[in-house]
Amino acid sequence: MLADPAIATPLGNVNKLWAGLAVLAAAIIVAAIYFGFLRGDKSAGAGSAPKAAITQSAAIQETKLFYAATDTRLRDKPAVIGSAVTGRLQRGDEASGVVVNGASEGEYWLQLAGGGGFVNLANLAGTPAPRIQKTLGSKTILLPAGVNLLAAPSRDATVTDRLSKGFPVTAYGITDNGYLEIVLKKGGTGYIPDGVKIAASAEKPDLPPAIAIKIDGNGCAASAEIDILFKQIIGRQAAGLKRVEEAKYADDDARDAAIARYRQRTEG
């Protein structure tokens, strides 16, 4: 028996209507679930920053062990200006304490355990200082060529800077594996490959040209070249002293020591 067309058409429309409503409801449910998860993700992200900051802050307060990378001073405050020197650490000495913020932005200091004072973190290292086979007395030398400055005495170490020919550096010594250890103005140490060759080349004096002196029976007579020579020597001494005075040093004591060594070497 065939259905009455007048009845079948309304029923078909009703079924289509219910099907459409079901699809719409499903879409609403999916959207609700999706945005619920998205909101949860955003909430979790917003709350994670304080937790990370707290964790980092707590980590800073942990007691850490460091080693003096170079001879350095202890101070009664975590600052260079406005603080008093209370002692010294020798290269290689152990130093334990907590890391604190310094008076200057971005500067960190180690507050020594037991109230031993403060030491700039730039002068400390996480590993013992390399052994020195030959000390150079923290003297200032002029680099004979452009070199890479390394963070450690190793070919694989990070290159921290590029130093140009003639750049003055404070040479501490030669490591066991042949690197030149220098004291940085900002604190800490750096290393230059082929240290023996660099140090030897830098130590060569810049000698003036030879002159002829004629001696006769009436005494010693010299040409006008003597006057020119003395003027050249005086000029070179003055220029050399200026370079020493304007060079970069770890502190004022290192500068004064370098100037005294230069005057002793050139003035006798």
C-alpha positions in Angstrom: 0.0 0.0 0.0 1.4 3.3 -1.0 1.7 6.2 1.6 -0.3 9.2 1.1 1.9 11.9 -0.3 0.2 14.5 1.7 1.2 12.7 4.9 4.8 11.6 3.9 6.1 15.0 3.1 5.4 16.6 6.5 7.0 13.6 8.2 10.1 13.9 6.1 10.4 17.5 6.9 10.1 16.8 10.6 12.9 14.1 10.4 15.2 16.5 8.6 14.5 19.2 11.2 15.4 16.8 14.1 18.6 15.7 12.3 19.6 19.3 11.8 19.0 20.1 15.5 21.1 17.1 16.5 24.0 18.2 14.3 23.8 21.7 15.8 23.7 20.3 19.4 26.8 18.2 18.7 28.7 21.2 17.3 27.8 23.2 20.4 29.1 20.4 22.7 32.4 20.1 20.7 32.9 23.8 20.8 32.3 24.0 24.5 34.7 21.2 25.2 37.4 22.8 22.9 37.1 26.3 24.5 37.1 24.7 28.0 40.4 23.0 27.3 41.8 26.2 25.7 40.8 28.2 28.8 42.4 25.6 31.0 45.7 25.9 28.9 45.7 29.7 29.3 45.1 29.5 33.0 47.9 26.9 33.4 50.2 29.1 31.4 49.4 32.2 33.4 50.0 30.4 36.7 53.3 28.8 35.6 55.3 32.1 35.6 55.1 32.8 39.3 56.0 29.1 40.1 59.0 29.3 37.8 60.1 32.6 39.3 59.7 31.2 42.8 61.7 28.1 41.8 64.5 30.2 40.3 64.5 32.5 43.4 64.8 29.5 45.6 67.6 28.1 43.5 69.6 31.3 43.9 69.4 30.9 47.6 71.1 27.5 47.6 74.6 27.3 48.9 77.0 27.0 46.0 80.7 26.2 45.7 83.0 28.3 43.5 86.7 28.8 43.0 88.6 32.1 42.7 89.5 32.5 39.0 91.9 35.3 39.8 93.2 37.2 42.9 90.2 39.2 44.1 89.0 41.3 47.0 86.3 40.6 49.6 84.0 43.4 50.5 81.5 44.2 53.2 78.8 45.0 50.7 77.8 43.6 47.3 79.2 46.6 45.5 82.5 48.2 44.4 81.5 51.8 45.2 80.6 52.5 48.8 82.1 49.3 50.2 85.1 48.5 52.2 87.7 45.8 51.4 87.7 43.1 54.2 90.1 40.6 52.8 91.3 38.8 49.7 90.9 35.5 47.8 93.9 34.0 46.1 93.6 32.4 42.7 92.2 28.8 43.2 90.8 29.4 46.7 87.4 27.8 47.4 84.4 30.1 48.1 81.0 28.9 49.2 77.8 30.9 49.9 74.6 32.1 48.2 74.3 34.3 45.1 72.7 37.7 45.7 71.9 40.7 43.5 74.5 43.4 43.5 74.0 47.2 43.8 74.2 47.5 40.0 71.6 46.1 37.8 72.6 42.7 36.3 75.5 42.3 38.7 75.7 39.3 41.0 77.8 38.6 44.1 78.5 35.6 46.3 77.7 36.2 49.9 80.2 34.0 51.7 78.9 31.5 54.2 79.5 32.5 57.9 79.4 36.2 57.2 82.7 36.2 55.4 81.7 39.1 53.1 81.0 39.4 49.4 82.9 38.6 46.3 82.0 39.6 42.7 80.7 36.5 40.9 82.6 37.6 37.8 85.9 36.7 39.6 84.7 33.2 40.4 84.4 30.0 38.4 82.5 26.8 38.8 85.6 24.7 38.3 89.1 25.0 39.8 91.5 27.3 38.0 93.8 25.6 35.5 97.4 25.0 36.7 99.9 27.6 35.7 103.3 26.4 34.4 104.8 29.9 34.2 103.6 33.1 35.9 104.0 36.5 34.2 103.3 38.7 37.2 100.1 40.2 35.9 102.1 42.5 33.7 100.6 44.4 30.8 101.6 43.3 27.3 100.5 44.5 23.9 99.2 41.7 21.7 101.4 41.2 18.6 98.4 40.0 16.5 94.7 39.7 16.6 93.4 36.8 18.7 90.3 35.1 19.9 89.6 35.4 23.6 88.3 32.1 25.0 86.2 31.3 28.1 88.5 28.3 29.0 91.9 27.0 28.0 90.5 24.6 25.4 90.1 24.7 21.6 86.4 23.8 22.1 85.8 26.7 24.5 83.4 29.5 23.7 84.9 32.6 22.0 83.9 35.5 24.2 85.6 38.3 22.3 88.0 39.2 19.4 91.1 41.2 20.5 92.9 43.3 17.9 96.7 43.7 17.4 98.2 46.1 19.9 95.4 45.6 22.4 96.8 45.8 26.0 96.1 42.8 28.3 97.1 41.9 31.8 98.9 38.6 31.5 98.7 36.4 34.5 100.6 33.3 33.2 100.8 30.3 30.9 98.7 27.3 31.6 99.9 23.7 31.5 98.5 23.3 28.0 100.0 26.4 26.6 97.2 29.0 26.9 97.9 32.6 28.0 95.6 33.5 30.9 94.7 37.1 31.2 92.8 39.1 33.8 89.8 40.9 32.4 88.9 44.4 33.4 85.3 43.4 34.1 86.4 40.6 36.4 87.3 37.0 35.8 89.8 35.6 33.4 90.1 34.8 29.7 92.4 32.6 27.6 94.4 33.0 24.4 95.7 30.1 22.3 99.5 29.8 21.6 100.2 31.6 24.9 104.0 31.0 24.9 104.3 32.5 21.4 102.0 35.4 22.1 103.8 36.3 25.4 107.3 35.9 23.8 106.4 38.1 20.8 104.8 40.7 23.1 107.9 40.9 25.3 110.2 41.8 22.5 111.3 45.5 23.0 110.9 48.0 20.2 114.6 49.0 19.9 115.7 52.2 18.2 118.1 51.9 15.3 121.8 51.5 16.1 124.0 54.6 15.9 127.7 55.0 15.3 129.9 56.5 18.1 133.4 57.6 17.2 136.1 57.7 19.9 139.4 59.6 19.6 142.3 60.4 21.8 140.7 63.6 23.2 137.6 61.7 24.5 134.3 60.5 23.2 132.7 62.4 20.4 129.4 61.5 18.8 127.5 62.9 15.9 124.2 64.8 16.0 122.5 61.4 16.0 122.9 61.2 19.8 120.6 64.2 20.3 118.1 62.7 17.9 118.4 59.4 19.7 117.7 60.9 23.1 114.7 62.7 21.8 113.4 59.5 20.3 113.9 57.6 23.6 112.2 60.3 25.6 109.3 60.4 23.1 108.9 56.6 23.2 109.0 56.5 27.0 106.3 59.1 27.2 104.2 57.3 24.6 104.7 54.0 26.3 103.8 55.4 29.7 100.6 56.8 28.3 99.7 53.4 26.8 100.3 51.8 30.2 98.2 54.4 32.0 95.3 54.1 29.6 95.3 50.3 29.4 92.5 48.3 31.0 93.2 46.7 34.4 91.3 44.6 36.9 91.6 47.4 39.5 93.6 50.4 40.5 96.2 48.3 42.3 97.0 46.5 39.0 97.3 49.8 37.2 99.7 51.3 39.8 101.8 48.1 39.7 102.0 48.2 35.9 103.1 51.9 35.9 105.7 51.2 38.5 107.1 48.3 36.5 107.2 50.3 33.4 109.1 53.2 35.1 111.5 50.8 36.7 112.2 49.1 33.3 112.6 52.4 31.3 114.0 54.8 33.9 116.2 52.4 35.9 
